[in-house]
Amino acid sequence: MKSVKVFNGLLVADLYLPGCSSLKDRRKPLRSLLQKLHNQDFSATQFGNADLHQRVFLAVSVVSGNAVKLEELLDAAERIILGSSFEMRIIQRETNTFSEY
């Protein structure tokens, strides 16, 4: 019997929105970024302190049955983030493998 493997990845980003002076100013670009990620079937959410006017902490989760595809998906999510109006301060990736025999 062949083993079953599932690969999951997490992308965590610390983003900065220059010139933003209120939470209201940040709402539209954040909503747009989250919608772009959701449109590409990524699971994404803001986390952490939501009261910071110019900063957003974002988590993007990916699951795949193939390790190479997982990396491609994480790269695609990163490109979407880089293409937004936010500046990326820090981005971290973590990948894990679940294997059942």
N, C-alpha and C positions, 0 to 999 in steps of 0.2 A: 504494500500500500504506500502510495506517495504521500509525503507530509504536506500539510497545508500551512502556508505562511501568509501573514497579513502584516503590512508595513504601515506604520502611522508616523506622521510628522507634525511638528508644531513650530510655527513661526511666530515669534514674539517681537513686536516692534515698539520702540519709543519714538513717537513722532512729534514734530514741532511745526506749528503754524504761525509764521511770522506775521506781524501786523494785526493779529487777532486781539481785540480788547475786551471781548465778553464771550460768555458761553454761547450766546445767540449767534455771534460771528462764526463760531466753530461748528455749529450744528449742521449747516448745509454741506460744507466740504466733507465732514465726517459721514453724513448720511450717504452722500454720493460715493465715497470710497467703499463703504460697507455694501452698498447696492451693487457696485461693480464686482466685488468679490463674490457676493451671493449669486449674481448672474452667471458666474463661471463655476458654480456649484461648490464654492469653498464655504466652510463653516467659519464665520468670523464674528468677533465681538469686541467691544471696548471693555476694558477692565481697569481696576485700580481707582485712583482718585479722579472722579469725573468733574471736580470743581476747578481744575486748572484750566485757565483760559487758552493758553497757547500749546498745551501738551496733551497728547492722547496716547494711551497705552492700548495696543491692539494685539489680539491673539487670533491666529488663523490655523485651522486644523485640517489635515489631509489624511485620507486613508486610501491605500492601493494594494493590489495583490502582487505588485512588481516593484522592486527597489529602484530601478532606473526611472520608471514612471513616477514614483513618489518624488524623486529629486526634480524631475521636469515640472511637476505640479507646484512644488515649493518655489522653483525658479519663476514660474508664471505668476504666482501670488506676489512674489517680491517685485516683479516688473510692474504689476498693477499698482502696488503701493508707491513705487518710485515714480510712476506716472501721475500721481495725484498732486494736489497743491501742498501737501505736507512735505517737510524736509525730514529725512530719516536720520535720527540721532544714533540709535543703536538698533541692531537687529540680531536676533539669535535664532538658531535652528536646533531642533532636537528631533532625532528619529529613533524609532524603536521597532523591533520585530517580535511578533507573536508567532510561535510555531507549535503546531499540534501534530502528534504522530499517530 
